[in-house]
């Protein structure tokens, strides 16, 4: 069984021991059902090796069944046994980092939120939106919805006249929607000037 993280491409490959280059292998992908979630045609890359890539849309255990056909329409099975493999797709360890900076000249609080996956900022194409709620002593005092991050993957919000004390510990609840799942975090943070 191979394992990978959600958002990565699964590398599908099939090596024919006789080196034939004139066949049409197909990988059919299942998730505990008789109904396939995907069918991927493999392309010959040399010396009987066929390859393709597939990006899973969610985390799960997938069964990949390789069948080899004589024709491009995939109607006539070639005289090869089918082979299988399992792919375990996991959601990587993620957490939301939030920081706030108070700007006295504009009396505004600038808040930055970004999603870290395995210690690296998640890139823009995988991010959709962010909801931030700031709490003081269990009461919500501010909220912001940010519909898109900047080019570096950082969600930025600015709250005018925030009535927030620098140096005081606040709680921020953050929700970042990615293209595949929702990440929720609650943590304390201090506003700095």
Backbone as a chain_set.jsonl record, in Angstrom:
{"seq": "XXXXXXXXXXXXXXXXXXXXXXXXXXXXXXXXXXXXXXXXXXXXXXXXXXXXXXXXXXXXXXXXXXXXXXXXXXXXXXXXXXXXXXXXXXXXXXXXXXXXXXXXXXXXXXXXXXXXXXXXXXXXXXXXXXXXXXXXXXXXXXXXXXXXXXXXXXXXXXXXXXXXXXXXXXXXXXXXXXXXXXXXXXXXXXXXX", "coords": {"N": [[0.845, -1.174, 0.0], [0.59, 2.154, -0.887], [1.082, 5.491, 0.355], [-0.15, 8.839, 0.541], [-0.524, 12.443, 0.582], [-3.49, 14.445, 0.733], [-4.192, 16.481, -2.038], [-1.85, 16.026, -3.353], [-0.495, 14.414, -6.296], [-1.268, 11.146, -7.361], [0.933, 8.784, -8.543], [0.513, 6.678, -11.068], [1.492, 3.567, -12.284], [2.492, 0.972, -14.53], [4.266, -1.835, -15.307], [5.005, -3.814, -18.005], [6.131, -7.049, -18.274], [6.963, -8.232, -20.623], [7.566, -6.114, -22.21], [5.89, -4.936, -24.112], [4.59, -2.401, -26.241], [2.324, -1.612, -27.49], [-0.202, -1.561, -26.325], [-3.155, -0.753, -24.29], [-3.424, 0.228, -21.349], [-5.556, 0.683, -18.502], [-6.329, 2.322, -15.51], [-8.587, 1.721, -13.028], [-10.275, 3.263, -10.458], [-11.366, 2.69, -7.196], [-13.415, 3.194, -4.268], [-14.144, 1.417, -1.922], [-16.491, 0.509, -3.108], [-18.563, -0.789, -5.777], [-18.823, 0.947, -7.765], [-16.845, 2.897, -9.779], [-14.609, 5.6, -8.868], [-12.959, 6.938, -10.523], [-11.48, 6.673, -13.798], [-8.515, 6.095, -15.395], [-6.468, 6.494, -18.145], [-3.435, 4.977, -19.018], [-0.249, 5.969, -20.288], [2.197, 4.968, -22.632], [5.603, 5.053, -21.787], [8.066, 4.034, -22.339], [9.936, 1.076, -23.012], [7.938, -0.796, -22.286], [6.776, 0.344, -20.053], [4.108, 1.948, -18.566], [2.434, 4.951, -17.718], [0.618, 7.306, -15.627], [-1.077, 10.078, -14.045], [-3.054, 10.85, -11.192], [-5.271, 12.838, -9.309], [-6.585, 12.638, -6.208], [-9.808, 13.565, -4.889], [-10.534, 13.649, -2.262], [-9.813, 12.511, 1.116], [-9.129, 9.129, 1.684], [-9.123, 5.481, 1.543], [-8.09, 3.978, -1.368], [-8.685, 1.628, -3.968], [-6.858, 0.525, -6.685], [-7.313, -0.76, -9.818], [-5.709, -2.316, -12.375], [-6.189, -2.814, -15.753], [-5.545, -4.306, -18.899], [-5.867, -3.475, -22.24], [-6.491, -4.41, -25.677], [-7.292, -2.524, -27.472], [-7.843, 1.0, -28.158], [-10.356, 1.875, -27.455], [-10.997, 0.456, -25.266], [-12.422, -2.003, -25.184], [-11.737, -4.617, -25.654], [-10.202, -6.973, -23.783], [-6.766, -7.542, -23.183], [-4.488, -10.341, -23.152], [-3.6, -10.492, -20.327], [-3.126, -10.67, -16.82], [-5.138, -8.938, -14.459], [-3.916, -6.358, -12.336], [-3.52, -5.054, -9.004], [-3.447, -2.316, -6.691], [-3.203, -0.508, -3.577], [-4.004, 2.72, -2.437], [-3.495, 4.99, 0.073], [-4.922, 7.899, 1.04], [-4.239, 10.724, 2.86], [-5.08, 13.416, 5.092], [-2.841, 15.957, 5.55], [-0.952, 17.025, 8.462], [-2.123, 20.017, 9.671], [-2.291, 23.474, 10.494], [-3.63, 26.63, 11.557], [-2.16, 29.749, 11.381], [-2.2, 32.838, 13.043], [-1.819, 36.34, 13.175], [-1.815, 39.602, 14.666], [-1.634, 43.095, 14.158], [-1.641, 46.26, 15.542], [-2.294, 49.413, 14.24], [-1.657, 52.503, 15.171], [-1.719, 54.956, 13.873], [-3.716, 54.797, 11.939], [-5.732, 53.839, 13.395], [-6.417, 51.091, 13.222], [-6.738, 47.506, 13.141], [-4.695, 45.162, 11.84], [-5.015, 41.991, 10.572], [-3.53, 38.908, 9.926], [-3.882, 35.747, 8.474], [-2.909, 32.42, 7.909], [-2.57, 29.205, 6.406], [-0.786, 26.489, 7.521], [0.796, 23.666, 6.303], [2.364, 20.838, 7.133], [4.37, 22.52, 8.066], [4.729, 24.385, 6.031], [3.544, 27.18, 4.182], [0.364, 26.943, 2.784], [-0.288, 26.992, -0.679], [-1.799, 29.507, -2.864], [-3.661, 28.43, -4.975], [-5.013, 26.36, -3.65], [-6.579, 27.459, -1.693], [-9.613, 28.937, -0.459], [-11.425, 30.593, 1.192], [-11.692, 32.547, 4.269], [-12.741, 32.747, 7.64], [-12.706, 34.787, 10.402], [-12.949, 35.145, 13.891], [-12.835, 37.178, 16.687], [-12.339, 36.957, 20.13], [-12.927, 38.221, 23.397], [-12.602, 37.457, 26.639], [-14.581, 35.373, 26.342], [-16.577, 36.627, 24.881], [-17.617, 37.51, 21.637], [-15.953, 39.958, 19.846], [-15.191, 40.967, 17.397], [-15.511, 40.198, 13.906], [-14.52, 38.789, 10.776], [-14.753, 38.163, 7.31], [-12.921, 36.806, 4.784], [-12.61, 36.654, 1.426], [-10.689, 35.774, -0.36], [-7.239, 34.843, -0.5], [-4.023, 36.614, -0.501], [-1.409, 36.71, -3.035], [0.602, 35.2, -1.842], [-0.718, 33.401, -0.284], [-1.829, 34.357, 2.064], [-4.409, 35.363, 4.175], [-5.863, 38.483, 4.617], [-7.086, 40.948, 6.804], [-8.622, 44.005, 7.842], [-9.526, 45.862, 10.587], [-11.308, 48.606, 11.537], [-11.021, 51.006, 14.185], [-10.796, 49.101, 16.465], [-11.013, 48.759, 19.262], [-9.239, 47.337, 20.92], [-6.826, 46.133, 23.176], [-3.351, 46.479, 23.156], [-1.02, 43.881, 23.773], [-2.738, 42.427, 25.411], [-4.181, 39.198, 25.921], [-6.058, 37.605, 23.515], [-8.636, 35.533, 22.087], [-8.726, 33.848, 19.059], [-10.846, 32.526, 16.667], [-10.552, 30.653, 13.866], [-11.43, 29.801, 10.547], [-10.522, 28.163, 7.724], [-11.316, 27.616, 4.455], [-10.459, 25.205, 2.167], [-9.831, 23.952, -1.167], [-10.55, 21.353, -0.854], [-11.312, 20.73, 1.801], [-12.341, 21.817, 5.141], [-10.589, 23.702, 7.529], [-10.32, 24.168, 10.949], [-9.534, 26.264, 13.657], [-8.614, 27.238, 16.945], [-7.145, 29.618, 18.908], [-4.988, 31.422, 21.152], [-3.982, 34.872, 20.919], [-1.833, 37.727, 20.893], [-2.119, 41.176, 20.38], [0.115, 43.262, 18.716], [1.992, 46.36, 18.467]], "CA": [[0.0, 0.0, 0.0], [1.308, 3.427, -0.88], [0.313, 6.541, 1.002], [0.113, 10.182, 0.038], [-1.34, 13.47, 1.208], [-4.507, 15.092, -0.075], [-3.635, 17.583, -2.822], [-0.753, 15.502, -4.167], [-0.867, 13.526, -7.396], [-0.875, 9.745, -7.283], [1.643, 8.338, -9.745], [0.07, 5.338, -11.441], [2.414, 2.988, -13.259], [2.342, -0.442, -14.803], [5.378, -2.337, -16.106], [4.742, -5.105, -18.643], [7.389, -7.796, -18.268], [7.382, -8.552, -21.993], [7.976, -4.87, -22.863], [4.996, -4.512, -25.206], [4.352, -0.957, -26.287], [1.161, -1.371, -28.348], [-1.414, -1.863, -25.571], [-3.882, 0.391, -23.75], [-3.786, -0.027, -19.95], [-6.442, 1.624, -17.814], [-6.44, 2.182, -14.055], [-9.912, 2.058, -12.527], [-10.067, 3.552, -9.038], [-12.559, 2.445, -6.391], [-13.341, 3.524, -2.851], [-15.05, 0.557, -1.171], [-17.753, 0.372, -3.818], [-18.414, -1.356, -7.117], [-18.871, 2.075, -8.689], [-15.528, 3.55, -9.769], [-14.55, 7.051, -8.676], [-12.188, 7.487, -11.654], [-10.821, 5.763, -14.74], [-7.379, 6.842, -15.927], [-5.715, 5.773, -19.177], [-1.989, 5.098, -18.868], [0.466, 6.249, -21.537], [3.485, 4.284, -22.722], [6.739, 5.972, -21.645], [9.289, 3.388, -22.796], [10.295, -0.283, -22.59], [6.806, -1.479, -21.667], [6.323, 1.045, -18.85], [2.969, 2.84, -18.804], [2.262, 5.838, -16.562], [-0.38, 8.377, -15.613], [-1.229, 10.707, -12.729], [-4.44, 11.066, -10.759], [-5.335, 13.616, -8.071], [-7.803, 12.324, -5.46], [-10.558, 14.728, -4.434], [-10.797, 13.567, -0.831], [-8.98, 11.545, 1.828], [-9.745, 7.801, 1.827], [-8.328, 4.376, 1.011], [-8.55, 3.692, -2.724], [-8.176, 0.447, -4.657], [-6.595, 0.786, -8.101], [-7.31, -2.0, -10.585], [-5.123, -2.108, -13.704], [-6.593, -3.761, -16.798], [-4.83, -4.018, -20.143], [-6.737, -3.683, -23.393], [-5.88, -4.456, -27.008], [-7.768, -1.402, -28.293], [-7.948, 2.303, -27.496], [-11.726, 2.04, -26.953], [-11.069, -0.346, -24.039], [-13.514, -2.972, -25.303], [-11.191, -5.963, -25.772], [-9.128, -7.204, -22.817], [-5.572, -8.252, -23.651], [-4.238, -11.581, -22.412], [-2.773, -10.195, -19.155], [-3.904, -10.66, -15.585], [-5.267, -7.599, -13.876], [-3.14, -6.153, -11.116], [-4.147, -4.068, -8.12], [-2.67, -1.683, -5.624], [-3.994, 0.351, -2.711], [-3.441, 4.04, -2.146], [-4.099, 5.63, 1.244], [-4.814, 9.358, 0.94], [-4.416, 11.293, 4.192], [-4.998, 14.868, 5.238], [-1.615, 16.224, 6.303], [-1.079, 17.853, 9.655], [-2.287, 21.416, 9.291], [-2.789, 24.39, 11.505], [-3.786, 28.011, 11.106], [-1.356, 30.732, 12.109], [-2.845, 34.154, 12.999], [-1.154, 37.413, 13.92], [-2.501, 40.888, 14.58], [-0.807, 44.28, 14.394], [-2.445, 47.473, 15.671], [-1.678, 50.605, 13.639], [-2.228, 53.646, 15.883], [-1.93, 56.1, 12.96], [-4.994, 54.624, 11.224], [-6.599, 53.177, 14.378], [-6.94, 49.851, 12.654], [-6.084, 46.261, 13.474], [-4.442, 44.326, 10.659], [-4.928, 40.585, 10.943], [-3.081, 37.988, 8.88], [-4.106, 34.334, 8.784], [-2.459, 31.548, 6.834], [-2.642, 27.791, 6.71], [0.482, 25.772, 7.423], [0.689, 22.215, 6.111], [3.709, 20.286, 7.327], [5.29, 23.628, 8.288], [4.867, 25.231, 4.847], [2.309, 27.898, 3.86], [-0.392, 26.327, 1.688], [-0.322, 27.961, -1.779], [-3.036, 30.155, -3.284], [-4.709, 27.7, -5.692], [-5.735, 25.421, -2.787], [-7.296, 28.205, -0.663], [-10.856, 29.535, -0.944], [-11.893, 31.702, 2.015], [-11.324, 32.496, 5.687], [-13.601, 33.456, 8.585], [-12.006, 35.037, 11.663], [-13.737, 35.71, 14.98], [-11.965, 37.544, 17.808], [-13.076, 36.904, 21.39], [-12.324, 38.736, 24.619], [-13.342, 36.909, 27.786], [-15.679, 34.545, 25.833], [-17.534, 37.397, 24.082], [-17.067, 37.867, 20.33], [-15.891, 41.411, 19.709], [-15.003, 41.294, 15.982], [-15.454, 39.085, 12.965], [-14.15, 39.185, 9.413], [-14.767, 37.123, 6.291], [-11.983, 37.161, 3.715], [-13.017, 35.771, 0.333], [-9.551, 35.244, -1.125], [-5.94, 35.237, 0.052], [-3.135, 37.294, -1.439], [-0.624, 35.799, -3.887], [1.442, 34.337, -1.006], [-1.568, 32.501, 0.483], [-2.157, 34.961, 3.352], [-5.687, 36.069, 4.267], [-5.625, 39.735, 5.328], [-8.277, 41.721, 7.162], [-8.341, 45.232, 8.575], [-10.685, 46.262, 11.391], [-11.162, 49.985, 11.984], [-11.402, 51.281, 15.574], [-11.1, 47.774, 17.008], [-11.185, 48.731, 20.712], [-8.439, 46.209, 21.387], [-5.641, 46.55, 23.911], [-2.135, 45.762, 22.773], [-0.441, 43.092, 24.848], [-3.74, 41.574, 26.063], [-4.397, 37.932, 25.242], [-7.38, 37.401, 22.936], [-8.827, 34.245, 21.423], [-9.203, 33.967, 17.679], [-11.343, 31.305, 16.034], [-10.333, 30.808, 12.425], [-11.855, 28.713, 9.66], [-10.037, 28.344, 6.357], [-11.871, 26.658, 3.5], [-9.58, 24.892, 1.042], [-10.595, 23.366, -2.265], [-10.942, 19.981, -0.522], [-11.812, 20.544, 3.149], [-12.364, 22.964, 6.043], [-9.673, 23.612, 8.664], [-10.811, 25.016, 12.029], [-8.518, 26.423, 14.689], [-8.886, 28.229, 17.997], [-5.903, 29.84, 19.625], [-4.796, 32.74, 21.732], [-2.967, 35.707, 20.286], [-1.685, 39.076, 21.437], [-1.959, 42.229, 19.369], [1.308, 44.075, 18.918], [1.959, 47.627, 17.728]], "C": [[0.891, 1.237, 0.0], [0.442, 4.461, -0.178], [0.772, 7.891, 0.487], [-0.794, 11.154, 0.782], [-2.336, 14.037, 0.214], [-3.907, 16.315, -0.754], [-2.457, 17.165, -3.675], [-1.305, 14.623, -5.281], [-0.384, 12.109, -7.104], [-0.229, 9.369, -8.603], [1.259, 6.887, -10.007], [1.034, 4.787, -12.474], [2.22, 1.48, -13.345], [3.475, -0.862, -15.73], [4.998, -3.694, -16.676], [6.064, -5.842, -18.798], [7.877, -8.133, -19.678], [7.734, -7.307, -22.808], [7.077, -4.376, -23.984], [4.655, -3.039, -25.086], [3.064, -0.609, -27.023], [-0.171, -1.64, -27.647], [-1.992, -0.606, -24.928], [-4.332, 0.11, -22.306], [-4.692, 1.085, -19.397], [-6.441, 1.29, -16.333], [-7.848, 2.621, -13.663], [-9.801, 2.15, -11.012], [-11.399, 3.443, -8.3], [-12.313, 2.887, -4.956], [-14.397, 2.715, -2.114], [-16.4, 0.344, -1.834], [-17.5, -0.296, -5.159], [-18.46, -0.263, -8.182], [-17.517, 2.788, -8.647], [-15.639, 5.048, -9.525], [-13.767, 7.715, -9.799], [-11.685, 6.35, -12.532], [-9.746, 6.577, -15.445], [-6.639, 5.967, -16.937], [-4.228, 6.04, -18.991], [-1.342, 5.242, -20.243], [1.819, 5.555, -21.506], [4.616, 5.302, -22.66], [8.062, 5.35, -22.068], [9.483, 2.013, -22.205], [9.172, -1.004, -21.842], [6.315, -0.861, -20.376], [5.237, 2.041, -19.242], [2.725, 3.657, -17.533], [1.118, 6.815, -16.771], [-0.392, 8.97, -14.211], [-2.716, 10.908, -12.463], [-4.401, 11.815, -9.44], [-6.646, 13.298, -7.359], [-8.476, 13.601, -4.962], [-10.848, 14.736, -2.947], [-9.901, 12.496, -0.215], [-9.752, 10.249, 2.024], [-8.727, 6.749, 1.409], [-8.926, 4.011, -0.346], [-7.911, 2.4, -3.222], [-8.031, 0.805, -6.129], [-6.493, -0.567, -8.797], [-6.806, -1.67, -11.994], [-5.605, -3.22, -14.633], [-5.91, -3.334, -18.093], [-5.722, -4.415, -21.316], [-5.926, -3.71, -24.684], [-6.214, -3.22, -27.831], [-7.933, -0.136, -27.461], [-9.342, 2.556, -26.926], [-11.963, 1.251, -25.663], [-12.26, -1.314, -24.057], [-13.012, -4.414, -25.32], [-10.004, -6.134, -24.813], [-7.98, -7.974, -23.463], [-5.343, -9.456, -22.74], [-3.214, -11.341, -21.292], [-3.68, -10.267, -17.931], [-4.006, -9.234, -15.079], [-4.418, -7.537, -12.61], [-3.818, -5.065, -10.294], [-3.114, -3.457, -7.187], [-3.618, -0.85, -4.789], [-3.238, 1.649, -2.477], [-4.214, 4.625, -0.976], [-3.848, 7.133, 1.13], [-5.171, 9.953, 2.297], [-4.409, 12.813, 4.124], [-3.746, 15.148, 6.067], [-1.89, 17.075, 7.543], [-1.1, 19.317, 9.227], [-2.638, 22.234, 10.524], [-2.794, 25.813, 10.945], [-2.934, 28.903, 11.999], [-2.032, 32.097, 11.937], [-1.969, 35.14, 13.75], [-1.901, 38.71, 13.691], [-1.559, 42.014, 14.932], [-1.726, 45.497, 14.439], [-1.653, 48.649, 15.115], [-2.351, 51.836, 14.246], [-2.522, 54.816, 14.94], [-3.246, 55.995, 12.197], [-6.067, 54.037, 12.135], [-7.262, 51.931, 13.789], [-6.097, 48.663, 13.111], [-5.942, 45.459, 12.193], [-4.24, 42.895, 11.133], [-4.503, 39.783, 9.732], [-3.336, 36.569, 9.359], [-3.612, 33.511, 7.609], [-2.447, 30.115, 7.334], [-1.277, 27.161, 6.494], [0.199, 24.285, 7.302], [2.099, 21.673, 6.141], [4.749, 21.399, 7.412], [5.47, 24.577, 7.126], [3.523, 25.904, 4.57], [1.654, 27.252, 2.645], [-0.549, 27.359, 0.572], [-1.734, 28.373, -2.181], [-4.036, 29.245, -3.996], [-5.532, 26.755, -4.819], [-6.609, 26.119, -1.749], [-8.522, 28.901, -1.247], [-11.24, 30.756, -0.128], [-11.486, 31.486, 3.47], [-12.346, 33.296, 6.499], [-12.831, 33.561, 9.886], [-12.989, 35.637, 12.666], [-12.794, 35.957, 16.143], [-12.823, 37.637, 19.065], [-12.236, 37.519, 22.505], [-13.183, 38.243, 25.773], [-14.636, 36.237, 27.35], [-16.733, 35.314, 25.035], [-16.891, 37.764, 22.743], [-17.107, 39.385, 20.179], [-15.691, 41.857, 18.263], [-15.08, 40.016, 15.149], [-15.119, 39.631, 11.584], [-14.236, 37.961, 8.508], [-13.888, 37.606, 5.153], [-12.201, 36.158, 2.589], [-11.874, 35.215, -0.491], [-8.253, 35.691, -0.463], [-5.142, 36.047, -0.962], [-2.305, 36.255, -2.189], [0.262, 34.849, -3.083], [0.612, 33.369, -0.161], [-1.952, 33.036, 1.845], [-3.506, 35.678, 3.24], [-5.464, 37.308, 5.117], [-6.939, 40.456, 5.571], [-7.83, 42.949, 7.925], [-9.624, 45.65, 9.285], [-10.426, 47.666, 11.904], [-11.686, 50.143, 13.405], [-11.742, 50.003, 16.339], [-11.355, 47.707, 18.505], [-10.496, 47.503, 21.313], [-7.189, 46.749, 22.069], [-4.427, 45.761, 23.427], [-1.579, 45.047, 24.002], [-1.425, 42.189, 25.566], [-3.93, 40.304, 25.24], [-5.857, 37.816, 24.799], [-7.436, 35.991, 22.37], [-9.324, 34.516, 20.023], [-9.638, 32.582, 17.215], [-11.245, 31.546, 14.533], [-10.826, 29.568, 11.701], [-11.341, 29.04, 8.27], [-10.596, 27.221, 5.505], [-10.86, 26.46, 2.378], [-10.447, 24.306, -0.067], [-11.085, 21.968, -1.92], [-11.566, 19.815, 0.865], [-11.746, 21.846, 3.948], [-11.41, 22.706, 7.202], [-10.145, 24.616, 9.709], [-9.75, 25.068, 13.119], [-8.992, 27.449, 15.702], [-7.597, 28.385, 18.783], [-5.862, 31.245, 20.189], [-3.794, 33.548, 20.935], [-2.978, 37.078, 20.94], [-1.489, 40.037, 20.287], [-0.714, 43.026, 19.718], [1.182, 45.365, 18.11], [3.126, 47.727, 16.784]], "O": [[1.827, 1.345, 0.792], [-0.78, 4.326, -0.122], [1.913, 8.065, 0.058], [-1.703, 10.753, 1.509], [-2.07, 14.103, -0.986], [-3.195, 17.095, -0.122], [-2.096, 17.866, -4.62], [-2.44, 14.151, -5.213], [0.746, 11.896, -6.664], [-0.797, 9.616, -9.667], [1.636, 5.986, -9.257], [1.361, 5.472, -13.443], [1.842, 0.817, -12.379], [3.627, -0.306, -16.818], [4.701, -4.623, -15.925], [7.008, -5.316, -19.387], [9.077, -8.301, -19.894], [8.152, -7.418, -23.961], [7.468, -3.482, -24.734], [4.46, -2.507, -23.994], [2.739, 0.569, -27.167], [-1.169, -1.92, -28.311], [-1.4, 0.471, -25.007], [-5.497, -0.212, -22.075], [-4.593, 2.251, -19.781], [-6.539, 0.125, -15.946], [-8.252, 3.753, -13.932], [-9.298, 1.235, -10.36], [-12.41, 4.012, -8.711], [-11.175, 2.949, -4.488], [-15.432, 3.255, -1.723], [-17.369, 0.023, -1.147], [-16.361, -0.365, -5.623], [-18.174, -0.512, -9.352], [-17.092, 3.236, -7.582], [-16.617, 5.686, -9.913], [-13.892, 8.922, -10.011], [-11.491, 5.223, -12.075], [-10.032, 7.625, -16.024], [-6.236, 4.847, -16.626], [-3.81, 7.186, -18.826], [-1.834, 4.701, -21.233], [2.503, 5.552, -20.483], [4.602, 6.297, -23.385], [9.074, 6.046, -22.152], [9.223, 1.802, -21.02], [9.424, -1.732, -20.882], [5.516, -1.472, -19.666], [5.426, 2.869, -20.133], [2.797, 3.134, -16.421], [0.707, 7.111, -17.892], [0.219, 8.419, -13.294], [-3.515, 11.107, -13.378], [-3.609, 11.489, -8.555], [-7.715, 13.652, -7.856], [-7.809, 14.588, -4.652], [-11.355, 15.727, -2.421], [-9.309, 11.681, -0.922], [-10.897, 10.266, 2.478], [-7.619, 7.071, 0.978], [-10.127, 3.764, -0.455], [-6.748, 2.116, -2.935], [-8.961, 1.323, -6.746], [-5.686, -1.414, -8.414], [-7.395, -0.857, -12.705], [-5.45, -4.406, -14.34], [-5.723, -2.144, -18.345], [-6.253, -5.524, -21.376], [-4.845, -3.128, -24.782], [-5.503, -2.899, -28.784], [-8.132, -0.182, -26.247], [-9.497, 3.366, -26.012], [-13.02, 1.374, -25.044], [-13.001, -1.428, -23.081], [-13.775, -5.337, -25.033], [-8.948, -5.53, -24.999], [-8.2, -8.937, -24.197], [-5.951, -9.559, -21.675], [-2.118, -11.902, -21.303], [-4.869, -9.955, -18.012], [-3.09, -8.428, -15.245], [-4.232, -8.536, -11.914], [-4.588, -4.261, -10.818], [-2.052, -4.027, -6.94], [-4.716, -0.518, -5.236], [-2.015, 1.671, -2.34], [-5.439, 4.742, -1.025], [-2.701, 7.58, 1.123], [-6.26, 9.72, 2.822], [-3.817, 13.414, 3.227], [-3.61, 14.626, 7.174], [-2.917, 17.746, 7.649], [-0.211, 19.787, 8.517], [-3.219, 21.719, 11.479], [-2.072, 26.143, 10.005], [-2.99, 28.811, 13.225], [-2.395, 32.473, 10.823], [-1.441, 34.832, 14.818], [-2.541, 38.899, 12.657], [-0.779, 41.916, 15.88], [-2.491, 45.744, 13.507], [-0.493, 48.856, 15.471], [-3.477, 52.176, 13.882], [-3.459, 55.58, 15.171], [-3.831, 57.019, 11.845], [-7.184, 53.769, 11.692], [-8.478, 51.75, 13.85], [-4.913, 48.797, 13.422], [-6.931, 45.118, 11.543], [-3.399, 42.625, 11.989], [-5.047, 39.953, 8.641], [-3.044, 36.228, 10.506], [-3.859, 33.854, 6.452], [-2.33, 29.855, 8.532], [-0.687, 27.282, 5.421], [-0.546, 23.715, 8.1], [2.926, 22.002, 5.291], [5.862, 21.26, 6.905], [6.285, 25.495, 7.211], [2.476, 25.272, 4.706], [2.293, 27.041, 1.615], [-0.911, 28.502, 0.851], [-2.715, 27.692, -1.885], [-5.212, 29.287, -3.634], [-6.64, 26.381, -5.203], [-7.314, 25.448, -0.995], [-8.49, 29.393, -2.374], [-11.371, 31.848, -0.681], [-11.009, 30.419, 3.855], [-12.761, 34.383, 6.096], [-12.356, 32.557, 10.418], [-13.767, 36.529, 12.326], [-12.044, 35.068, 16.545], [-13.87, 38.284, 19.084], [-11.016, 37.363, 22.553], [-14.362, 38.583, 25.864], [-15.689, 36.502, 27.931], [-17.694, 34.71, 24.558], [-15.767, 38.265, 22.705], [-18.149, 40.015, 20.359], [-15.988, 43.004, 17.928], [-14.763, 38.921, 15.614], [-15.401, 40.787, 11.271], [-13.842, 36.861, 8.894], [-14.095, 38.697, 4.622], [-12.001, 34.957, 2.772], [-12.073, 34.269, -1.253], [-8.178, 36.796, 0.075], [-5.525, 36.157, -2.127], [-2.486, 35.053, -1.994], [0.638, 33.792, -3.59], [1.179, 32.59, 0.606], [-2.364, 32.263, 2.711], [-3.721, 36.488, 2.339], [-4.934, 37.208, 6.224], [-7.787, 40.566, 4.685], [-6.787, 42.941, 8.577], [-10.677, 45.777, 8.66], [-9.451, 47.904, 12.618], [-12.665, 49.504, 13.79], [-12.869, 49.848, 16.811], [-11.867, 46.697, 18.987], [-11.079, 46.749, 22.093], [-6.573, 47.704, 21.595], [-4.473, 44.537, 23.305], [-1.662, 45.551, 25.122], [-1.006, 41.268, 26.267], [-3.848, 40.332, 24.012], [-6.773, 37.918, 25.615], [-6.407, 35.338, 22.197], [-10.236, 35.318, 19.821], [-8.905, 31.602, 17.35], [-11.787, 32.518, 14.007], [-10.664, 28.443, 12.172], [-11.685, 30.077, 7.703], [-10.386, 26.04, 5.783], [-10.453, 27.416, 1.72], [-11.662, 24.183, 0.087], [-11.951, 21.436, -2.616], [-12.289, 18.844, 1.088], [-11.177, 22.84, 3.498], [-11.418, 21.624, 7.79], [-10.35, 25.788, 9.393], [-9.144, 24.053, 13.464], [-9.684, 28.407, 15.358], [-7.026, 27.406, 19.264], [-6.6, 32.132, 19.762], [-2.867, 32.995, 20.344], [-3.995, 37.527, 21.469], [-0.772, 39.74, 19.331], [-0.513, 43.415, 20.869], [0.371, 45.455, 17.189], [3.265, 48.725, 16.077]]}, "num_chains": 1, "name": "protein.A"}
